Amino acid sequence: MLPRWIWVDAEASPVALDGDDMVDGLAAKLADNPTDREGWLRLANARKVLGQAEASAEAYAKADRLQPLDAAGLAGWAEALVRQLKPDAQGAGGVPGPEAVAVLQRLEQAEPRNALALFYLGVADAAQGRKQDASRRWKTLLEMLPKDAPMN
């Protein structure tokens, strides 16, 4: 990432700050003010943008403990959790664990036609042998696709 240059004052030399430094600064402020829910949400989003899915998920969890997240917050949290999934031995995508399933279920409750929730809860259902539940979710997802969507 390229540094961003800022001037502390007119007499000073510029100081380079990159995204990680700014995010680390926000995290340090939150250590002093752990009840700043909006700060935790900003940190969660920033960590997600930087590709730090685990740290992003942790920040979403802290914000949620302060006040339950809305559908948009749950979607961000669920995305951070599923980005941590590891492919299985055959190279297929991973199965969401209990924390991810719980967040995805809350997301599905808040937004029943959320594609992320439908897909990954279907994966979790299939892995647990609940084929009818997986099929129901995936059929709903397919119905949401445009009629001319490529189906490779």
Residue frames relative to the residue before (quaternion, step in Angstrom):
aa qw qx qy qz dx dy dz
M 1.0000 0.0000 0.0000 0.0000 0.00 0.00 0.00
L 0.4349 -0.6938 0.5108 0.2620 3.55 -0.96 0.85
P 0.4805 -0.6690 0.4708 0.3161 3.58 -0.98 0.74
R 0.3184 -0.6843 0.6146 0.2296 3.52 -1.28 0.46
W 0.2841 -0.7704 0.5498 0.1531 3.54 -0.87 0.95
I 0.0102 0.7752 -0.6316 0.0087 3.52 -0.95 0.89
W 0.3217 -0.7125 0.5827 0.2222 3.54 -1.22 0.45
V 0.4033 -0.7135 0.5223 0.2353 3.52 -0.83 1.02
D 0.7479 -0.1682 0.0898 0.6359 3.56 1.08 -0.78
A 0.7186 -0.4777 0.2894 0.4143 3.58 -1.26 0.28
E 0.6934 0.4826 -0.2712 0.4613 3.60 1.10 -0.61
A 0.6605 0.5444 -0.2980 0.4226 3.58 1.20 -0.49
S 0.5389 -0.5704 0.5051 0.3592 3.50 -1.34 0.27
P 0.5786 -0.5778 0.4213 0.3924 3.57 -1.13 0.44
V 0.2579 -0.7386 0.6060 0.1438 3.53 -1.20 0.63
A 0.3317 -0.7466 0.5403 0.2016 3.58 -0.85 0.95
L 0.0085 -0.7605 0.6492 -0.0079 3.53 -0.98 0.95
D 0.1437 -0.7648 0.6148 0.1283 3.57 -0.90 0.79
G 0.7470 -0.4156 0.2770 0.4388 3.55 -1.32 0.16
D 0.6425 0.5311 -0.3319 0.4416 3.57 0.96 -0.83
D 0.6425 0.5234 -0.3292 0.4527 3.59 0.98 -0.83
M 0.6628 0.5033 -0.3102 0.4594 3.57 0.94 -0.87
V 0.6647 0.4924 -0.3019 0.4738 3.57 0.96 -0.87
D 0.6353 0.5161 -0.3301 0.4702 3.58 0.99 -0.77
G 0.6181 0.5383 -0.3344 0.4650 3.59 1.10 -0.69
L 0.6414 0.5045 -0.3174 0.4831 3.57 1.00 -0.80
A 0.6413 0.5219 -0.3232 0.4603 3.59 0.96 -0.85
A 0.6428 0.5168 -0.3221 0.4647 3.60 1.01 -0.78
K 0.6379 0.5130 -0.3296 0.4704 3.60 1.01 -0.76
L 0.6617 0.5076 -0.3071 0.4583 3.58 1.02 -0.77
A 0.5690 0.5709 -0.3868 0.4480 3.58 1.15 -0.50
D 0.6964 0.4423 -0.2577 0.5030 3.59 1.14 -0.69
N 0.7821 0.1823 -0.0881 0.5894 3.59 1.20 -0.50
P 0.0308 -0.8706 0.4910 0.0087 3.62 0.55 1.14
T 0.6422 0.5170 -0.3421 0.4509 3.62 1.20 -0.09
D 0.4634 0.6675 -0.4471 0.3740 3.60 1.27 0.24
R 0.2298 -0.8218 0.5084 0.1154 3.57 0.16 1.30
E 0.6608 0.4995 -0.3166 0.4621 3.60 0.88 -0.87
G 0.6140 0.5427 -0.3387 0.4624 3.58 1.09 -0.67
W 0.6477 0.5076 -0.3163 0.4720 3.59 1.00 -0.82
L 0.6464 0.5068 -0.3248 0.4689 3.58 1.04 -0.74
R 0.6310 0.5102 -0.3352 0.4787 3.61 1.01 -0.75
L 0.6539 0.5084 -0.3103 0.4665 3.58 0.97 -0.87
A 0.6338 0.5346 -0.3293 0.4517 3.59 0.96 -0.86
N 0.6818 0.4803 -0.2892 0.4699 3.56 0.88 -0.92
A 0.6535 0.5146 -0.3176 0.4552 3.58 0.92 -0.86
R 0.6541 0.4994 -0.3133 0.4740 3.59 0.93 -0.86
K 0.6300 0.5273 -0.3351 0.4612 3.60 1.02 -0.75
V 0.6531 0.5139 -0.3076 0.4634 3.58 0.94 -0.90
L 0.6972 0.4581 -0.2630 0.4847 3.59 1.05 -0.76
G 0.5355 -0.6526 0.3935 0.3642 3.61 1.26 0.04
Q 0.5101 0.6316 -0.4169 0.4086 3.57 1.24 0.41
A 0.1211 -0.8688 0.4770 0.0546 3.53 0.62 1.24
E 0.6649 0.5092 -0.3237 0.4403 3.60 0.86 -0.86
A 0.6775 0.4732 -0.2893 0.4831 3.58 0.90 -0.91
S 0.6069 0.5482 -0.3442 0.4612 3.58 1.09 -0.68
A 0.6641 0.5051 -0.3011 0.4616 3.58 0.88 -0.95
E 0.6367 0.5276 -0.3285 0.4565 3.59 1.00 -0.79
A 0.6642 0.4963 -0.3053 0.4684 3.59 0.97 -0.83
Y 0.6188 0.5193 -0.3446 0.4782 3.60 1.03 -0.73
A 0.6427 0.5282 -0.3269 0.4484 3.60 0.94 -0.84
K 0.6515 0.5068 -0.3187 0.4659 3.59 0.98 -0.81
A 0.6420 0.5067 -0.3232 0.4761 3.59 0.98 -0.81
D 0.6595 0.5199 -0.3046 0.4494 3.58 0.96 -0.87
R 0.6311 0.5264 -0.3392 0.4578 3.60 1.04 -0.69
L 0.6514 0.5108 -0.3150 0.4642 3.59 1.11 -0.64
Q 0.7472 -0.1553 0.1178 0.6354 3.56 1.13 -0.78
P 0.5378 -0.6506 0.4143 0.3404 3.61 -0.76 0.95
L 0.4810 -0.6902 0.4757 0.2570 3.53 -0.99 0.93
D 0.4412 -0.6422 0.5539 0.2934 3.53 -1.26 0.51
A 0.7629 -0.3784 0.2492 0.4611 3.58 -1.30 0.01
A 0.6538 0.5103 -0.3256 0.4540 3.61 0.92 -0.82
G 0.6656 0.4917 -0.3022 0.4732 3.59 0.95 -0.82
L 0.6392 0.5137 -0.3198 0.4746 3.57 1.01 -0.81
A 0.6338 0.5265 -0.3339 0.4578 3.60 1.02 -0.76
G 0.6523 0.5040 -0.3144 0.4708 3.59 0.97 -0.80
W 0.6524 0.5113 -0.3006 0.4718 3.56 0.98 -0.90
A 0.6580 0.5042 -0.3125 0.4638 3.59 0.90 -0.91
E 0.6366 0.5240 -0.3310 0.4589 3.59 0.97 -0.81
A 0.6499 0.5112 -0.3183 0.4637 3.58 0.94 -0.86
L 0.6642 0.5018 -0.3040 0.4632 3.59 1.01 -0.76
V 0.7141 0.4399 -0.2868 0.4628 3.62 0.81 -0.87
R 0.5715 0.5771 -0.3911 0.4329 3.61 1.16 -0.35
Q 0.6434 0.5218 -0.3131 0.4645 3.57 1.26 -0.32
L 0.4777 0.6857 -0.4422 0.3257 3.62 1.22 -0.16
K 0.2768 -0.7542 0.5795 0.1367 3.52 -1.07 0.85
P 0.5071 -0.6418 0.4721 0.3287 3.61 -0.98 0.79
D 0.4739 -0.6564 0.5028 0.3030 3.55 -1.18 0.58
A 0.7699 -0.3820 0.2510 0.4453 3.59 -1.32 0.00
Q 0.6948 0.4493 -0.2737 0.4903 3.60 1.14 -0.58
G 0.5769 -0.6148 0.3657 0.3943 3.59 1.27 0.04
A 0.4770 0.6506 -0.4551 0.3770 3.59 1.25 0.09
G 0.6342 -0.5450 0.3903 0.3852 3.56 -1.19 0.53
G 0.5758 -0.6263 0.4137 0.3242 3.54 -1.14 0.57
V 0.4773 -0.6317 0.5355 0.2938 3.50 -1.38 0.24
P 0.4808 -0.6748 0.4692 0.3055 3.60 -0.84 0.92
G 0.4022 -0.7089 0.5333 0.2266 3.54 -1.05 0.83
P 0.7779 -0.3815 0.2331 0.4416 3.58 -1.31 0.06
E 0.6539 0.5034 -0.3329 0.4563 3.62 0.91 -0.82
A 0.6675 0.4933 -0.3026 0.4685 3.59 0.89 -0.93
V 0.6381 0.5217 -0.3327 0.4583 3.61 0.93 -0.84
A 0.6525 0.5180 -0.3252 0.4474 3.61 0.89 -0.86
V 0.6705 0.4758 -0.2978 0.4851 3.59 0.94 -0.86
L 0.6522 0.5145 -0.3125 0.4607 3.59 0.95 -0.86
Q 0.6347 0.5167 -0.3324 0.4687 3.61 1.02 -0.71
R 0.6400 0.4995 -0.3248 0.4851 3.59 0.99 -0.75
L 0.6371 0.5209 -0.3231 0.4674 3.57 1.02 -0.79
E 0.6530 0.5062 -0.3147 0.4673 3.58 0.94 -0.86
Q 0.6276 0.5249 -0.3361 0.4665 3.60 1.05 -0.71
A 0.7015 0.4659 -0.2623 0.4712 3.57 0.93 -0.91
E 0.7919 0.0871 0.0166 0.6042 3.56 1.09 -0.81
P 0.2273 -0.8530 0.4519 0.1283 3.61 0.32 1.27
R 0.7483 0.3536 -0.2200 0.5163 3.62 1.10 -0.48
N 0.3051 0.7442 -0.5305 0.2678 3.58 1.06 0.71
A 0.4468 -0.7377 0.4442 0.2426 3.56 -0.57 1.20
L 0.6340 0.5340 -0.3392 0.4448 3.60 0.95 -0.82
A 0.6761 0.4834 -0.2900 0.4745 3.58 0.90 -0.95
L 0.6588 0.5149 -0.3225 0.4437 3.59 0.85 -0.90
F 0.6836 0.4928 -0.3025 0.4453 3.57 0.84 -0.94
Y 0.7678 0.3991 -0.2288 0.4459 3.59 0.60 -1.11
L 0.6089 0.5008 -0.3744 0.4882 3.61 1.09 -0.45
G 0.5948 0.5423 -0.3542 0.4760 3.59 1.16 -0.56
V 0.6268 0.5228 -0.3278 0.4758 3.58 1.01 -0.80
A 0.6673 0.4932 -0.3016 0.4695 3.58 0.91 -0.93
D 0.6294 0.5315 -0.3313 0.4600 3.59 1.00 -0.82
A 0.6717 0.5029 -0.2997 0.4541 3.58 0.83 -0.99
A 0.6606 0.5136 -0.3075 0.4530 3.59 0.96 -0.85
Q 0.7079 0.4258 -0.2471 0.5065 3.59 1.16 -0.60
G 0.5641 -0.6369 0.3679 0.3752 3.58 1.29 0.16
R 0.5117 0.6201 -0.4291 0.4118 3.58 1.25 0.28
K 0.0783 -0.8679 0.4899 0.0247 3.54 0.60 1.22
Q 0.6344 0.5313 -0.3462 0.4420 3.61 0.99 -0.70
D 0.6513 0.5007 -0.3160 0.4747 3.58 0.99 -0.79
A 0.6355 0.5172 -0.3238 0.4730 3.58 0.99 -0.85
S 0.6615 0.5187 -0.3007 0.4504 3.56 0.90 -0.94
R 0.6430 0.5270 -0.3224 0.4527 3.58 0.94 -0.88
R 0.6785 0.4837 -0.2955 0.4672 3.57 0.88 -0.94
W 0.7010 0.4697 -0.2867 0.4537 3.58 0.82 -0.92
K 0.6037 0.5343 -0.3621 0.4679 3.62 1.10 -0.58
T 0.6229 0.5233 -0.3334 0.4765 3.56 1.02 -0.77
L 0.6462 0.5186 -0.3111 0.4656 3.55 0.97 -0.88
L 0.6582 0.5061 -0.3078 0.4647 3.60 0.92 -0.86
E 0.6374 0.5336 -0.3236 0.4520 3.58 1.02 -0.78
M 0.6426 0.5390 -0.3157 0.4438 3.58 1.16 -0.57
L 0.5820 0.6006 -0.3715 0.4032 3.59 1.19 -0.46
P 0.5516 -0.5776 0.4682 0.3780 3.59 -1.12 0.55
K 0.6221 -0.5786 0.3827 0.3631 3.57 -1.10 0.72
D 0.7480 0.3883 -0.2209 0.4907 3.61 1.04 -0.67
A 0.3375 0.7525 -0.5019 0.2608 3.60 1.22 0.35
P 0.4591 -0.6748 0.4922 0.3028 3.61 -0.91 0.84
M 0.1438 -0.7884 0.5961 0.0491 3.55 -0.93 0.92
N 0.0047 -0.8349 0.5489 -0.0404 3.58 0.39 1.24
